[in-house]
Every structure is written in C-alpha cells, then in structure tokens.
Amino acid sequence: MRYWHTLRHLRPVQIYGRAWFRFYRPVPDLAPAPKARPVSGGWCRPARRAPSLIGPGVFSLLGRTASLDDVGWDGSQCDKLWRYNQHYFDDLNAYDSQTRTDWHRVLLARWVDNNPPGKGVGWEPYPTSLRIVNWIKWALDGEQLPSKCQNSLAVQVRWLSRRLEIHLLGNHLFANAKALMFAGLFFEGKEADQWFKKGLRILEREVSEQILPDGGHFERSTMYHALALEDLLDLINIFDCYRDALDVRQNTLLSWWRDRASRMLDWLLLMCHPDGEIGLFNDAAFGVAPSCKEL
C-alpha cells in the first residue's frame, strides 16, 4: 500500500525512467571534443555567488571547510550534498573569481585526472549538468579551457545525454537540458547540433510547464524560483552569444523567454524583503540561489 501511494503520483515516464536509469549503464565515449564554435554575439557576465574556494584546493561549502588533499573527490568523509556542491565548480563564476584563476586551473586539471569517466558521485547527472555549464561560462568569460578539460567536457556531455533524469523531472531534467544546450552552442558540428536539439525539445516543454502565467515557478518556492530564473537568464545569455547559430524559430523562442524572464523577475522582487533576501516559503534557504540583486 505504501508503494501504491508513491507510484500513483508518478507519471508513466517516471516509472519507466526509474527502471531505465537503474539498469542502463552506457560506456563513456572518449572521442576528442568537437571544434569550439566561434562567438557571434555578446556575452554578459552571469549572476554571481559567494566564493566557495577559500584556498588552493580548499572548499567552504554548506558550513563545512575541507581540503581536497584530505577528503578527495569521492567517499564517505563528506555527505552526498556536500560532494555534489564540490563537483559543481560554482567558484569559477563567483565573486572576484578572476583573482583565483590559478587555483581554478589547478582544480580543473585535478578533477580531470582524478575522476575517471562515468565513475563516482561527480558523474551523476545533476552535478555533471551544473559543472558543464560552469566550465562553459568560465570559458566564455575570457578564460581558456585547457585541451584536456575541453576533451573532458565533451565526454561529460556525451555521458549526460544518455543519463537524463527523466525519472525525477522538475529542476533536475531542466538542468540536464540546459547543459546540453550550452554544450550544443559552445561546440559546433553534427554531434553538437544533436545535443542542442535534444536539450531544446526538453526545455520548450519544461519552460511552458514550470513557469506559470504570472511568472511564478510551479514549485512555489522562492529559492527554486530564483534558481529557475538564473537558468532562464543563462539560456538567454548564451543564445545572445551565438546569434548566428539560431534559426528564425529559435529567435522567436528567445523573445518568448525574455518575456517569461521579465515576469519571473517581477514575481521574485515582490517576494523579497526590503533587505533583498527572499521570503522563506516552502523549500527555501538563503545562500543557495544568487541574490535578487544579482539576478
């Protein structure tokens, strides 16, 4: 009976997806990365967060500070949520990130060297999705991804494209699709176009479902709303960056996304206190999403 009360709320694709996700284990594709696509528009520096790297290989995440030399990239020394955040690479685009570029380059190389494709918590779809986006943002912000990191980036995207979280849907599937679209525009060629189209098919549906007519997010959480707004602003940003790669239909979609983002921002501003912090409705906490001011 307990299982029934769980299953009756799931969509058929989630039930199928849970079985598929558990038993299907793709082999990582280690082929070299496609060629990077030339930028044809402007890139606006995205919303920033507080730094999470406080020394060379020293992370400060979720109230805990730990050195990579002590805890590594995987293992039970840290809980899974901390590990997820460790693998996001949010610090690449945090406040004053340019002052930590040398740390970042070392960290990128250590990640590639110590995280074999498809193994460990860092290769789960959600942290993989956020890491792909953060690496690409870092590159578009003027940094040069080392060749082995660029090749790793392509391996990560190929892996993700076969590990989409259709059993979870919501913000996880949105993040998966966003990463595919980022990579599909950052790289060029047939393979990149396939990533872009797969991500686009998902996001056309998910944006319509997740963003309500008044601009609110369907989970009714101010924190998840701010994260969804950040996602949409990032997508608008990268579309603007690669304008020559878009067709008429995609430019029309871009205009619609701009309208949705404007409504989302209006909604969020109404739900913020005078000090700029979000109201703590439903599953919400400070410091997870960028601030209203940053957005």
C-alpha positions as CSV (number, residue, x, y, z in Angstrom):
1,M,0.0,0.0,0.0
2,R,2.9,2.4,0.8
3,Y,4.4,1.8,-2.7
4,W,1.0,2.4,-4.2
5,H,0.7,5.8,-2.6
6,T,4.1,6.7,-4.1
7,L,3.5,5.3,-7.5
8,R,0.1,6.8,-8.0
9,H,1.6,10.3,-8.1
10,L,4.2,9.5,-10.7
11,R,3.9,9.9,-14.4
12,P,4.4,6.8,-16.6
13,V,7.7,8.2,-17.9
14,Q,9.0,8.4,-14.3
15,I,8.2,4.8,-13.6
16,Y,9.8,3.7,-16.8
17,G,12.7,6.1,-16.3
18,R,13.4,4.8,-12.8
19,A,13.9,1.3,-14.1
20,W,15.9,2.5,-17.2
21,F,18.1,4.7,-15.1
22,R,18.9,1.9,-12.6
23,F,19.8,-0.8,-15.1
24,Y,21.1,1.1,-18.2
25,R,24.9,1.7,-17.9
26,P,26.3,3.4,-21.0
27,V,30.0,3.2,-21.8
28,P,31.7,6.6,-21.8
29,D,32.6,7.9,-25.2
30,L,36.2,9.2,-25.1
31,A,36.4,10.6,-28.6
32,P,38.1,14.0,-28.9
33,A,35.9,17.1,-28.4
34,P,34.2,18.8,-31.4
35,K,35.6,22.1,-32.5
36,A,34.6,25.1,-30.5
37,R,32.0,27.4,-32.2
38,P,33.1,31.0,-32.9
39,V,31.2,33.5,-30.8
40,S,28.9,35.7,-32.9
41,G,27.3,37.9,-30.3
42,G,27.8,39.4,-26.8
43,W,28.3,37.5,-23.5
44,C,27.1,39.2,-20.3
45,R,28.8,38.1,-17.1
46,P,26.2,35.8,-15.3
47,A,24.8,36.2,-11.8
48,R,27.5,35.5,-9.1
49,R,27.5,33.7,-5.8
50,A,29.8,33.9,-2.8
51,P,33.2,32.2,-3.2
52,S,33.4,28.5,-2.2
53,L,37.1,28.1,-2.8
54,I,39.0,29.8,0.0
55,G,42.5,28.5,-0.7
56,P,44.2,26.2,-3.3
57,G,42.1,23.1,-3.2
58,V,40.2,24.2,0.0
59,F,36.4,24.2,-0.2
60,S,34.0,26.0,2.0
61,L,30.6,24.5,1.3
62,L,27.4,24.2,3.3
63,G,29.0,25.3,6.5
64,R,31.9,22.9,6.3
65,T,35.5,23.6,5.2
66,A,37.7,20.8,3.8
67,S,40.8,20.4,1.8
68,L,40.9,18.3,-1.4
69,D,44.1,16.6,-0.1
70,D,42.2,15.4,2.9
71,V,38.8,14.4,1.5
72,G,39.4,13.8,-2.2
73,W,36.6,13.9,-4.7
74,D,34.6,10.9,-3.5
75,G,34.0,8.8,-0.4
76,S,32.1,8.9,2.9
77,Q,34.2,11.6,4.6
78,C,31.6,14.1,3.3
79,D,27.9,13.7,2.8
80,K,26.4,13.5,-0.7
81,L,25.1,17.0,-0.9
82,W,28.5,18.4,0.1
83,R,30.0,16.2,-2.6
84,Y,27.5,17.5,-5.2
85,N,28.5,21.1,-4.4
86,Q,32.2,20.2,-4.6
87,H,31.7,19.0,-8.2
88,Y,29.6,21.9,-9.4
89,F,32.6,24.3,-9.8
90,D,30.5,27.3,-8.8
91,D,33.6,29.1,-7.7
92,L,34.7,29.5,-11.4
93,N,32.0,32.2,-11.7
94,A,31.7,33.5,-8.1
95,Y,32.5,37.0,-6.8
96,D,36.2,38.0,-7.6
97,S,36.7,34.7,-9.4
98,Q,39.4,36.3,-11.6
99,T,41.7,36.6,-8.5
100,R,41.6,32.8,-8.1
101,T,42.2,31.8,-11.8
102,D,45.5,30.0,-10.9
103,W,43.6,27.9,-8.3
104,H,40.9,27.2,-10.8
105,R,43.3,25.9,-13.4
106,V,44.9,23.5,-11.0
107,L,41.5,22.4,-9.7
108,L,40.2,21.7,-13.3
109,A,43.3,19.6,-14.1
110,R,42.9,17.7,-10.8
111,W,39.3,17.0,-11.5
112,V,40.0,15.5,-14.9
113,D,42.9,13.4,-13.6
114,N,41.1,12.0,-10.6
115,N,37.6,11.5,-11.8
116,P,37.5,8.6,-14.3
117,P,34.6,8.9,-16.8
118,G,31.4,7.5,-15.5
119,K,32.6,6.7,-12.0
120,G,31.8,8.4,-8.7
121,V,29.3,10.9,-7.4
122,G,30.7,13.7,-9.6
123,W,29.5,11.9,-12.7
124,E,25.9,11.7,-11.6
125,P,23.7,13.7,-14.0
126,Y,22.9,16.7,-11.8
127,P,26.4,17.7,-10.7
128,T,27.6,16.9,-14.3
129,S,25.0,19.3,-15.7
130,L,26.0,22.2,-13.4
131,R,29.7,21.6,-14.0
132,I,29.3,21.6,-17.8
133,V,27.5,25.0,-17.6
134,N,30.1,26.4,-15.2
135,W,33.0,25.3,-17.3
136,I,31.5,26.9,-20.4
137,K,30.6,30.1,-18.6
138,W,34.2,30.3,-17.4
139,A,35.5,29.9,-20.9
140,L,33.0,32.5,-22.4
141,D,34.1,34.9,-19.7
142,G,37.5,35.1,-21.2
143,E,39.4,32.1,-19.8
144,Q,40.9,29.3,-21.9
145,L,39.9,25.8,-21.1
146,P,43.0,23.5,-21.3
147,S,42.7,21.0,-24.1
148,K,42.3,18.0,-21.8
149,C,39.5,19.8,-20.0
150,Q,37.8,20.6,-23.3
151,N,38.0,17.0,-24.2
152,S,36.7,16.0,-20.8
153,L,33.8,18.5,-21.3
154,A,32.7,16.7,-24.4
155,V,33.0,13.3,-22.7
156,Q,30.8,14.7,-19.9
157,V,28.2,15.9,-22.3
158,R,28.0,12.6,-24.2
159,W,27.6,10.8,-20.9
160,L,24.9,13.2,-19.7
161,S,23.0,12.9,-23.0
162,R,22.5,9.2,-22.1
163,R,21.7,9.7,-18.4
164,L,18.9,12.3,-18.5
165,E,16.9,12.3,-15.2
166,I,13.5,11.6,-16.7
167,H,12.6,9.7,-13.5
168,L,12.9,12.9,-11.5
169,L,11.8,15.6,-14.0
170,G,11.5,19.1,-12.5
171,N,14.7,21.1,-11.9
172,H,16.9,18.1,-12.5
173,L,15.7,17.5,-16.0
174,F,15.7,21.2,-16.6
175,A,19.4,21.4,-15.6
176,N,20.2,18.4,-17.8
177,A,18.6,20.0,-20.8
178,K,20.3,23.4,-20.1
179,A,23.7,21.7,-20.1
180,L,23.0,20.0,-23.4
181,M,22.0,23.3,-24.9
182,F,25.1,25.1,-23.5
183,A,27.4,22.4,-25.0
184,G,25.5,22.3,-28.2
185,L,26.2,26.0,-28.8
186,F,29.7,26.1,-27.3
187,F,30.8,23.3,-29.7
188,E,29.9,23.0,-33.4
189,G,29.2,20.2,-35.8
190,K,26.7,17.4,-36.1
191,E,27.2,16.0,-32.7
192,A,26.9,19.4,-31.0
193,D,23.7,20.1,-33.0
194,Q,22.2,16.8,-31.7
195,W,22.9,17.9,-28.1
196,F,21.4,21.3,-28.8
197,K,18.2,19.9,-30.3
198,K,17.7,17.3,-27.6
199,G,18.0,20.0,-24.9
200,L,15.8,22.3,-26.8
201,R,13.0,19.8,-27.1
202,I,13.0,19.3,-23.4
203,L,13.2,22.9,-22.5
204,E,10.4,24.0,-24.8
205,R,8.1,21.7,-22.8
206,E,9.6,22.4,-19.4
207,V,9.6,26.2,-19.5
208,S,5.9,26.2,-20.5
209,E,5.1,23.8,-17.7
210,Q,7.3,25.1,-14.9
211,I,6.8,28.9,-15.4
212,L,3.2,29.9,-14.6
213,P,1.3,32.7,-16.4
214,D,2.0,35.2,-13.5
215,G,5.8,34.5,-13.7
216,G,5.9,32.2,-10.6
217,H,7.7,28.9,-10.6
218,F,5.4,25.8,-10.3
219,E,7.1,24.5,-7.1
220,R,6.0,27.7,-5.3
221,S,9.4,28.0,-3.6
222,T,11.2,31.4,-3.8
223,M,14.6,29.6,-3.8
224,Y,13.7,27.3,-6.7
225,H,12.1,30.2,-8.4
226,A,15.4,32.2,-8.2
227,L,17.3,29.1,-9.5
228,A,14.9,28.7,-12.4
229,L,15.2,32.4,-13.2
230,E,19.0,32.1,-13.2
231,D,18.7,29.1,-15.6
232,L,16.5,31.1,-18.0
233,L,18.7,34.1,-17.9
234,D,21.7,31.9,-18.6
235,L,19.9,30.4,-21.6
236,I,19.1,33.9,-23.0
237,N,22.7,34.9,-22.4
238,I,24.2,32.0,-24.4
239,F,21.6,32.4,-27.2
240,D,22.7,36.0,-27.5
241,C,26.3,34.9,-27.6
242,Y,25.8,32.6,-30.6
243,R,23.1,34.5,-32.5
244,D,24.4,33.3,-35.9
245,A,23.7,29.7,-34.9
246,L,20.0,30.4,-34.3
247,D,17.2,30.0,-36.8
248,V,14.0,32.0,-37.1
249,R,12.1,29.7,-34.7
250,Q,14.8,29.8,-32.1
251,N,14.9,33.6,-32.2
252,T,11.2,33.6,-31.7
253,L,11.7,31.3,-28.7
254,L,14.3,33.7,-27.4
255,S,11.8,36.6,-27.4
256,W,9.3,34.5,-25.6
257,W,11.9,33.5,-23.0
258,R,12.8,37.2,-22.5
259,D,9.1,37.9,-21.7
260,R,9.0,34.9,-19.2
261,A,12.2,36.1,-17.5
262,S,10.8,39.6,-17.1
263,R,7.7,38.2,-15.4
264,M,9.8,35.9,-13.2
265,L,11.9,38.8,-12.1
266,D,8.8,40.9,-11.3
267,W,7.4,38.0,-9.2
268,L,10.7,37.5,-7.4
269,L,11.0,41.1,-6.5
270,L,7.5,41.0,-4.9
271,M,8.6,38.1,-2.8
272,C,11.8,39.7,-1.5
273,H,12.1,41.5,1.8
274,P,13.4,45.1,1.9
275,D,16.9,43.7,2.8
276,G,16.9,41.9,-0.6
277,E,16.6,38.4,0.8
278,I,13.9,36.0,-0.4
279,G,10.9,35.1,1.7
280,L,11.3,31.6,3.1
281,F,8.3,29.9,1.6
282,N,8.2,26.2,1.1
283,D,11.7,24.6,0.5
284,A,13.7,27.8,0.6
285,A,17.0,28.8,2.2
286,F,19.5,31.7,2.0
287,G,22.7,31.4,0.0
288,V,21.7,28.7,-2.5
289,A,20.5,30.8,-5.4
290,P,22.0,34.1,-6.5
291,S,20.6,37.2,-4.7
292,C,17.7,39.1,-6.2
293,K,20.1,42.0,-6.8
294,E,22.5,39.8,-8.8
295,L,19.7,38.4,-10.9
